[in-house]
């Protein structure tokens, strides 16, 4: 029930059509159930009265026409309102899911995975939409029509109508048994949908790598395996669900045979066509039996759809009920005084269940306006360290301070506006270069855009494009080089005018000359901004005010370039190795 309550919150402005639809479905069911009753009346009156038969036929004929018109009109209106309500509900549901995901921390996204969130926003919402529409129409109509048909059956012949009452519970037991068997299949299916989407996402995102390593066959086989697993489970589930129709048909046909046999015996026993139970009433009772069969068939459709969508509803509800690990405090501070950063006994692990800490016992102080380099081998948690500053993650132990205030006391938006991060994986969105840059400041003027591009050494290559700053960037920035993408991302971050600028290995794809020009521009143009640079090349950070060396998630050395050459074996060995590498490259050249 909690899952249903969570999803129904997304109905909102579509409550009215959602409530009107059942009303019209009730009118349609009522009209359809009265038609056989008045048809039997018309035939009986026509047969019993030799004179005035035509008058009775006309009278009941008008009633039947009104009922038929009412049924058709109500059905059409119910369909229109149901479509409006279900499509609107699905739209709200996607909006709520997307809005919720935007508030998720990195840890929340890691918990669900990107491919799973995409499946929930698409396939799962579609399943719930179809189920909601069927519930508004068929799930409302079926019980109403079933009840009306039973009532009318009892009004004609109560003894024979009890046959339906006896058969229905037995049929319900079969349906419940089928549902209990099928549900685990659908639970597995949607998990495998996630794996299928993940395979597609990886393949499309890394298509250049796939083709360059000639791995198309391997990727095809991996996709076929995931698709086959989904197909096999779906096939098993559908085979079990396919038992619905033959079981229901069997039970209703048994009911029809019993009613025909026992009804015929009653008529014969009466010895007259004008007795308490007439052939026309038997015909009407059989018609109501067919309506009950129709109700069961429609219920079967609803049953199958709800069974399939129940797991989708649970998965959607799981996202909507998930609270972000990171939330802004009430009346959080909205002003960051300066760009100073302090780590105080900080330790961090990605999950409470994780066996080891990614960062351990970090004590580090960065003054406002300083340029700080962070070095370390792969897996030394350099990126993890800087992600604690804008609260992309929260420290598991200890505290992080920005502007001498604990980051947990800031309003998240206010903090992140003052901490610009150029992440390791640079992302550009489809749109013009100006559109992408204005992610940093949507109100930025053309002059401000050109200024930050000059700082990031991007102005020259942007002007070389035929359309300049109006050049269209393809999705993911596929029509610009890696170095160009990095420089545009740096310019986008600078446009925010942050107090703290974090470059997470963001100049790895540019040549050393351009790297040096970017660093010089930073020193001259934004001296008051704290600059934290994660780099693989020591040449990128050797002029920094302070260099932090990480190893195994711990700070093993800290100081300026000259100091570290004297005191840190790790730093000195890395420097010598890179110096020899540059020297050998220069000799070969």
N, C-alpha and C positions, 0 to 999 in steps of 0.2 A: 504493500500500500504506500510505503514511503516513496518508492520509485514513481508511482503514478502521481502522487501529490507534487513531487519535484517537477515532473514534466508538465503537469497541468498549469503550473505557474506561467508557462510560456504562451498560454492561450490569449491572455490579456484582452486586447480590443476585439478579438474574434469570439468572445463569449456569446454575443447576441446571435450570430448565425449558427453557433454550436448548439444553442438552446432552441432555436426556431426549427432546425432540421428534424429533431425527434418529434416535434409537434406535427409536422407535415407527414412524417413517416407513420405516426399513429393514425392520422386521418386516412392515409392510403390503406393501411392494414384493416381499419374498421370498414371501409367501403368494400374492399375485396371480400371480407368475410360475410357481409350482408348479401352480396350478389347471389350465392347459391341458395340462401334461405328464401329470398323473394322469387327466385326462379322456380323453386319447388312450390311455393304458394300459388304462383301464376298457373302452373300446370295443373295443380290440384283443383283450383277453382274452375278452370276451363273444362276439366273432365267431369266434375261433379254437377255443374249447372249447365243444363242444355240451352236455356235461354239466357241471354246477357253475357255469354262467354267472351264476346269481343270486347265488351266494356271492361271486363276484368283484365284481359290481355293488354288493352291500351293503358289502363291505370298502372299495372305492374311494369309495363314496358317503359313508361315515363320514369318510374322510380329506378328501374335498372339503368336507364340512360344517365340519370343524375348521379347515381353511384359510380358508374363507369367514368364519367367526366370528372367527378371528384377525385377518383383514384389516380387518373392520368395527371391531372393538374397538380395534385399533391406530390406525386412522384417526381415530376419535373422540377418543381420548386425545391423539394428536398435535395435533389441532385445538385442544383445550383448553390444552395446554401452550404451543403456539405463540402463542395469543391472549394468555395471561398474560405470556409473555416479550416479545412485541412492544409491548404496551401499557405494560408496565413500563419497557422500554428507551426508549420515546418520552417517558414521564414524566420519567425521569432526564435525558434529553437536553435537554428544555425547562428543567428545573431548572438544569443545568450552563450552558446558554446564558444564562439570566436572571442567574444568579449571576456569570457572567463579565462580563456587561454592567454589572452594579452596580459592578464594580471598574474599569470603563473611565474614563479621563480624558475631559474634554470633547473633546480632540483625537482620541481613539479613536472617539468617537461621531460626530464630524464626518466621519471617514474613511469610515464605513459608511453613515451617514445613518439617521435614525429609521425611515423607511419600509422600508428594506432589512432592518434588524434585526427589524422586525415580521414581514416575509415569511419570514425564516429561522426565527423562532420558531413560525410557524404552518404555512404551506404546505410549506416545505422539510422540517420535522420529520415532517409527515404522509406525505410521499412516502417518506422514509427508513423510517418505521414500516411502511408497506405492503410495501416492498421487503424489509425484515428478516423479516417474517412469511412472505413467499413464499420467501425463501431457506431458512428453517428447515424449511418443508414441501416445497414443490415442488422447490427447487434441490437438496435432499438426496435426495428421492424419485426425481427424474428420472434422475440418473446411475446410482443403484443399480438401479432397475428396468430401465434401458437395458442395464446390464452383465449383470444376471440374464437378461434376454430374449435377449441375444446368446449367452450361455453355453448356455442351453437350446436355442437354435437350432442351435448347433454340435453339441450332443449328439444332436440329431435327424438333421441332415444338414449336414455341414461344408461341402460344395461349394456348396450353395445359400445357406448363411449368409454366405458371403463377399460376396454381393451387397450386404448391409447395410454391411459394412466398407468397400466401395469407394465407396458413395454418400455416406456420412456426411461425409468430408472435403470433398467438393465442396459439400455443403450448408453446412458450416461457413464456407467461403470467402464464400458469398453473404451469410450473416448478419453476418460481420465487415465486409464492404463496406457493408452497410446501416447498421451502427452508426457507421462512420467518417463517413458522409454526414450522419447525423441529429444527432450530438453537437453540432456548432456551432449548430444550430437551438435546442436546449434551453439552450445557454449564453446565447443572445440572449433567449430567452423569459423566463428568470428575472430578467434585468436589466430587462426591460420590465414584469415583475410589480412590481418595486420602483417603477417610475415610476407604475404603476397605483395602487398603495397610497398613494403620495405624493399623487396627485391626489385620492383619496378623503379622505385625512387632512386636506389643506388645505381641502377643501370643507366637511367636517363641522366642523372647528375654526373656520372663518371663515364659518359659515352666515349669521350676522347681517349681516356685511359684504356677502356675496353678495346677500342679499335686499334690503338697503337700497340697493344700487347696481343692482338689477334685472339681475344678471349670470347668472341661472340658465341661460339659453340658451348663453352662452359656456362656462360650467363643464360643461354637458352635452356640448357639442361636444368639449371638451378630454378629458373622460372617454371619450367614444365613440372618439376617435382612439387613446387609449392601449389601450382594450379591443380595438379592431380590429387593432392591431398584434400583440397577444398571440394573438388568434384566428387571424390569417393565418399566423403562424409555426407555431402549433400544428397548423393544418390541413396545412401543407406537410410537417411532420414526421410526422404521422399517416398521410398518404398514402404516404410512403416506408415507414414501418413496416408498413403494411397489405400490403406485398408479401410479408411473412414467410409467412403462411398459404398463399397459392396456390403459392409456391415449394416449401414443404415438402410440401404435398399432392401436387404434381406428382412430386416425387422418390420419395415413398413409394408412390404409385400405380404408378410405373414399376417399383419394386422388387417390388410385389405381382404385377404382370403377369408379370415375368420369373420369379419363383418359381413361379407357377401354371403357366406354360408349360413351364419346364424340369422341374419336379416331375412334371407329367403325362406328359412324355416318358419320365422314368425309370420311372414305374409301368407305362406301356404296354410299354416295352422289356423289363421284367422278366416281363411276360406273366402275372402272378399278383398277386392281392390280398394274398398272404402273403409278398411279397418283402422285400428289405432296406429298401425305402421304401414305406410303405403310404399309402392315401388319408387315414387318420386322422392320420398323422404330417404329411402335407401340410397338413391342416386345422389342426393344432397350430402348424405353421410359419407359416401365414398369420395365425393368432391372435397369435403373437409379433410378426409384422410390424405388426399393428394396435397392439400394445402399444408398439412402437418409434415408430409414428406418433403415438400418444398422448403418448409421452415428448417427441417433437419439438414437438408442439403446446403442451404445458405449458412446455417450455423456451422456446418463443416468447413465452409470457406473461411468464415471468421475465425474459427478454431485454429486452422492451419496458419493463417496470417498472424494471429496473436501469438501463437506458439513461436513462430519465426521472429517476430518483433520483440518478444519479451526480453530476450537476451540483448537486443539492440537498445531497448529502453533502459535496461540495467546499466549498460556501458555508458550511455549518455548521462544518466543520473549520477554515475560515479564521477564524471568530470564536473558536472554542475555542483555537486556536493563537496568537491575537493577544495579546501581552503589553501590559499597560497602560503608557502612557508614564510614569505616576506610581506609584511603589511606595514603601511604607514601608521605611526602612533597617532592617537587623537591629539589634535592641536600640535602636530609635529613642527619642528623648527623649519622655517622656510628661507633662512638666510645663512649662507656659508661665509664666514668672516674672511678666511684666506685659504690658501692651498696647502697648508701644512698637513702632514699625515703622520700618524703614530700607531704602531702595532705594539700591543702590550700583552705579553704572554699568550700569543695567539696560537691555537692549534685548530686544525680543521680536517674533517673527513666527510666524504660525500654522502654517507648514509650512517644512521645510528648503528646499523648492523655490520658496517665495514670493519674488517679485522685490523686495519692499520690506518694511521693518520697520513693524509696527503701533505700536511704542514704540521710542524711540531715546534713549540717554544720559540715563536718568532717575536723578537724584540727589536724594533726598528723605528727610527725617527727621521722624518724628512721635513726640512724647513720649507716654508713657502717660497716659491721662486727657484728652488734648486732644480738642477738637472741630475737625475739619478738613473744609472744604468743597472739592469738586472741580467746577470749571466748565469748559466747553468746548463747541464746536459739535458738531453731529452728525458722527460719524466721527472724532472726535479721540482715541478709544481710552480714554475715561474708565472704561468697564466693564472693559476689558482690564486696565487698571492694577490695579484692586482685586481682580480674580480671581487675580492672582499671590500675594496675601497668604495665602489658605487653600490654595494649591497646586491650584487648579482647572486651571491651566496652570503650566508651569515656564518661567522666564526663559530665553531663548535665549542671552543673554550677561549677565554680571554676577550679583549675588546679592541676594536679599531676606531680610531678617532680621526676626524677631518675638521680642521679649523678648531681644534681643542674640544670638540663635542663628539660624543659617541655617535657613530653613524646610525644606530638604532633609534636615536632621538629625532632624526631628520624626517621631514616629509619626503617620501621616495622620489617624487617628481622633482622637488627642489634640489635634492642631493645630486640626482643624475644629470640635471641641467648644468651643474657646475663641474661634473667629472665626465669629460669626453673620452670615450674608449674607442680606439681603432683596433678591432679584434684581429686575431690571427687569421681567421677566414674572412676576407674582405667580401662584402656583399653590396652589389649595386642593383637597383630595381629598374624595371622597364620604364622608360620615360627619357626626357632630355637630360643633358648634363646639368642644366640649371635646376630641373626638378629634383634630381638626386642630391645636389648640393644643398638645396633648401630644406632638406631633412634636418640639417643643422640649425637653420633659422628660416622659417617659412616667410618671414618679412624682409629677408636680406635684399639689398639693392644689387644691381648689376656691378656697381663699383666694389661693393664688399665681396662679391663672389670672385671678381678678378683679383682682388688683393690676396685672398686666402689661397687662390690657385698659384699665385706668384710665390707665396711662402712655401707651398708644397711642391714647387717646381713643376706644376701642371699646366700653367698658362701657355707655355710655348707649344706643347703638342695639341692642346685644345684648339688653339687658333689655327693650327695646321689642318684641322678638319674642315671640309667645305662649308659646313653649317656652324662651325665654331661652337659656342656654348649652347646652341640649339640642336646640336647633334643628338640623334636618338640613340639611347643605350638599350641594347637588347636585354631580354630577361637574363639576370645573372651576370651582366656585363661581358657577354661572350664576344662582342665586337671590339673590345679593347684589350691590350696586353696586360699581363700580370702586374708589371711595374706601373703602367698607367692607371690601373684600377686602384693600386695602393695609394698613389698620389692623390687621386680624386677622393678616396676615403679619408685621407689625412686632411685635405681641404675642407671636406664636409664637417669634420670634427672641429676644426679651427673656427669655422663660421659660427659655432655656438658661443665663442669667446669664453671658454671655460677657465676656472681657476686651477684645475688639474687636467693635464693632457697625458693620457696613457697610450703608448704605441707598443702594441704587442707583436713584436717581430714584423712591423709594418713596412719596413724598407728592405726586406730580404730579396725582393725581386727587382730592385733598382741597382744601378751600378754604383761603385764607390764614390765617384765624382758627384753624382746627383745626391747620394746620401750625405756627403759632406756639405753640399749647398743647402740641403734641407736643415741640417743641424745649425749651420751658420745663420740662416734666416730666423730660426727659432730663438737663438741667442740674442739677435739684434732687434727683432720685432716684437717678441712676447717675453721679455725678461722676467715679468712678474708672475708668469704662469708656471706652476710646478710641472716639470716634464719628467715622466717616468718611462724609460725606454727599455723594453725587453729586446735583446739582440743576440744573434749567434756570432757576429763578428765583433771582436774587441775594438776594431777601428771605429765602430759606430758609437761606442760609449767611452772611449779612452779619455775624452776631454770633459766627461761629466764631473760634477762636483763630488759625487759619491758613486761608488760601484758596489753592488751587493752580489755576492757569489752564493748561489744555492746549490745544495747537493743533498739528495734524498729528502727533500722537504724541509731542510734546516739551513739557516744562514751559517756558512762556514768561514766567510770572510767579508769584511766591509771596510771601504776606504777609497782614496783616490787611486789613480792609475799607478803612480810612482810607489805609493805605499804598498799596494798589493803585489807589485813586482818583487818587493823585498820580503814581504811577510807571508804570502799565500803560494804554496806549491801548485795548487790547482790552477790558479790564475796565471802564474808564470809559465807553466807547461802549455796551457792553451795559447797564450800569447806567442811563445816561441814556435809552436806548431803552425800557427796561422801566419807568422812572419816568414818562416821558411817556405810555406806554401806560396805566398805572394812573390817571394824572391825567385822560386823555381819557375813560376808562371812568367815572371818578367824575363828570366834567362831564356826560356823557350821562345818567348815572343821575339 
